[in-house]
């Protein structure tokens, strides 16, 4: 069971997880891309594995953070008044 304080809202938790995923994704992408073009291994793994994992984590973090935007910031093209 995960302990969540009562003051912590679900949106705050999603934002924290999203930021963590974005930072972890960038941290995996940088050595992965450098290793892919330089031809060395990172901690015994193929650099392309780091690129794939970093890309997935980065995309998941960005999509999680975009999913919690407030409705006031969205625009509707065909809005009828």
VOBA-1610 file (N, C-alpha, C; in pm, whole numbers, padded with zeros to 5 digits, always signed):
BEGIN
Unk+00083-00117+00000Unk+00000+00000+00000Unk+00088+00124+00000Unk+00055+00219-00081Unk+00131+00342-00093Unk+00072+00445+00001Unk+00158+00508+00080Unk+00114+00612+00173Unk+00104+00744+00099Unk-00015+00802+00099Unk-00038+00933+00038Unk-00095+01025+00144Unk-00027+01136+00172Unk-00083+01228+00271Unk-00219+01282+00226Unk-00303+01319+00323Unk-00437+01367+00291Unk-00435+01497+00213Unk-00335+01581+00234Unk-00329+01708+00163Unk-00285+01692+00019Unk-00227+01578-00014Unk-00177+01554-00149Unk-00295+01516-00240Unk-00312+01593-00343Unk-00419+01565-00438Unk-00367+01473-00548Unk-00457+01411-00619Unk-00419+01321-00726Unk-00343+01395-00836Unk-00383+01518-00864Unk-00316+01597-00967Unk-00171+01625-00929Unk-00146+01652-00800Unk-00011+01676-00754Unk+00075+01551-00768Unk+00019+01436-00735Unk+00092+01311-00746Unk+00125+01281-00892Unk+00029+01303-00981Unk+00054+01281-01125Unk+00163+01375-01175Unk+00162+01498-01126Unk+00262+01595-01170Unk+00401+01552-01124Unk+00413+01505-01000Unk+00542+01460-00948Unk+00593+01339-01026Unk+00505+01243-01050Unk+00545+01124-01126Unk+00583+01162-01268Unk+00508+01254-01328Unk+00539+01298-01464Unk+00674+01366-01473Unk+00704+01453-01377Unk+00834+01521-01376Unk+00947+01420-01356Unk+00925+01323-01267Unk+01026+01219-01246Unk+01051+01139-01373Unk+00945+01102-01444Unk+00961+01025-01567Unk+01033+01106-01675Unk+01004+01236-01684Unk+01071+01319-01783Unk+01220+01329-01752Unk+01253+01353-01625Unk+01395+01366-01588Unk+01468+01233-01606Unk+01406+01123-01566Unk+01468+00992-01585Unk+01483+00958-01733Unk+01384+00996-01813Unk+01394+00972-01957Unk+01508+01049-02021Unk+01524+01175-01981Unk+01635+01254-02033Unk+01767+01197-01986Unk+01771+01153-01859Unk+01894+01095-01804Unk+01932+00966-01876Unk+01837+00892-01929Unk+01867+00771-02003Unk+01895+00800-02150Unk+01830+00904-02204Unk+01850+00936-02346Unk+01989+00992-02375Unk+02039+01077-02287Unk+02168+01143-02314Unk+02281+01042-02329Unk+02307+00955-02230Unk+02417+00859-02251Unk+02384+00756-02360Unk+02255+00727-02380Unk+02218+00632-02484Unk+02249+00683-02623Unk+02214+00809-02649Unk+02241+00867-02781Unk+02392+00884-02802Unk+02460+00932-02698Unk+02605+00946-02710Unk+02673+00811-02732Unk+02627+00709-02659Unk+02684+00576-02675Unk+02652+00514-02810Unk+02536+00544-02865Unk+02498+00487-02995Unk+02588+00542-03105Unk+02625+00669-03096Unk+02708+00727-03201Unk+02857+00709-03176Unk+02896+00689-03051Unk+03037+00669-03019Unk+03074+00521-03016Unk+02976+00434-02999Unk+03000+00291-03004Unk+03046+00229-02873Unk+03011+00283-02760Unk+03048+00222-02632Unk+02923+00178-02557Unk+02943+00088-02460Unk+02832+00037-02381Unk+02822+00114-02250Unk+02701+00126-02199Unk+02676+00195-02073Unk+02634+00092-01971Unk+02714+00075-01867Unk+02688-00021-01759Unk+02661-00162-01815Unk+02725-00199-01921Unk+02712-00332-01977Unk+02593-00353-02068Unk+02513-00250-02090Unk+02395-00262-02177Unk+02421-00192-02310Unk+02351-00235-02410Unk+02359-00170-02541Unk+02306-00027-02530Unk+02371+00067-02599Unk+02321+00205-02592Unk+02181+00220-02651Unk+02145+00132-02744Unk+02011+00143-02803Unk+01903+00106-02702Unk+01936+00019-02606Unk+01841-00012-02499Unk+01815+00113-02415Unk+01918+00191-02388Unk+01902+00315-02312Unk+01820+00417-02391Unk+01840+00420-02522Unk+01764+00514-02605Unk+01616+00477-02603Unk+01585+00349-02618Unk+01446+00305-02620Unk+01379+00329-02484Unk+01446+00288-02377Unk+01388+00306-02243Unk+01374+00455-02210Unk+01475+00535-02245Unk+01467+00678-02221Unk+01355+00744-02300Unk+01338+00701-02424Unk+01231+00757-02507Unk+01093+00722-02454Unk+01077+00599-02407Unk+00948+00557-02351Unk+00919+00634-02223Unk+01019+00647-02135Unk+00997+00719-02009Unk+00969+00867-02034Unk+01041+00927-02128Unk+01020+01068-02160Unk+00880+01091-02216Unk+00839+01006-02309Unk+00705+01020-02369Unk+00595+00996-02265Unk+00616+00899-02176Unk+00516+00873-02072Unk+00505+00991-01977Unk+00618+01051-01941Unk+00614+01166-01851Unk+00547+01287-01912Unk+00578+01313-02038Unk+00516+01427-02107Unk+00366+01406-02121Unk+00325+01286-02160Unk+00182+01262-02178Unk+00109+01264-02044Unk+00173+01220-01937Unk+00110+01227-01805Unk+00094+01371-01759Unk+00193+01453-01783Unk+00182+01593-01743Unk+00082+01669-01829Unk+00069+01633-01956Unk-00029+01699-02043Unk-00171+01657-02008Unk-00187+01538-01950Unk-00322+01490-01919Unk-00384+01560-01799Unk-00306+01632-01720Unk-00359+01696-01600Unk-00375+01846-01616Unk-00371+01895-01739Unk-00393+02038-01760Unk-00533+02076-01717Unk-00546+02198-01670Unk-00678+02245-01629Unk-00763+02273-01752Unk-00893+02257-01744Unk-00979+02278-01861Unk-00981+02422-01910Unk-00941+02518-01828Unk-00943+02658-01871Unk-00835+02687-01974Unk-00731+02606-01980Unk-00622+02633-02074Unk-00645+02573-02211Unk-00747+02489-02225Unk-00772+02428-02356Unk-00856+02521-02442Unk-00838+02509-02571Unk-00916+02591-02663Unk-01001+02500-02751Unk-01118+02546-02783Unk-01209+02472-02870Unk-01223+02549-03001Unk-01203+02480-03111Unk-01208+02546-03241Unk-01351+02580-03280Unk-01441+02487-03264Unk-01580+02506-03308Unk-01670+02539-03191Unk-01635+02635-03115Unk-01713+02670-02997Unk-01830+02759-03038Unk-01950+02720-02995Unk-02070+02798-03026Unk-02111+02878-02902Unk-02140+03005-02919Unk-02183+03087-02806Unk-02333+03102-02803
//
